[in-house]
Amino acid sequence: MEGFPILNLAVNLSFASLTISLFAGLYRLLTGPTLPDRMVVMDLIASLVIGLILTYIMLTGQTVFLNVAVVIALLVFMGNIAFAKYLKRRIE
């Protein structure tokens, strides 16, 4: 992306903002009052990590990491389903 300085700036700014958001999410994960709040933050953190991976792909052009992002998304989805079933049993 050496020929596109505006795109390079945009990718670097998005990388920085995703990193700041990740640290804010980690703080909320450690101080979250309830278990469902922490699970929502875990979902947010996974989305931010996927965003960081995609930003890295845009920055370097190495598309091999796209598979990693897809696997993370699938694992988070399965984790959310398992947690929803756990909450349903806990409420009943």
Beta strands, then each sheet from edge to edge (+ up, - down):
end
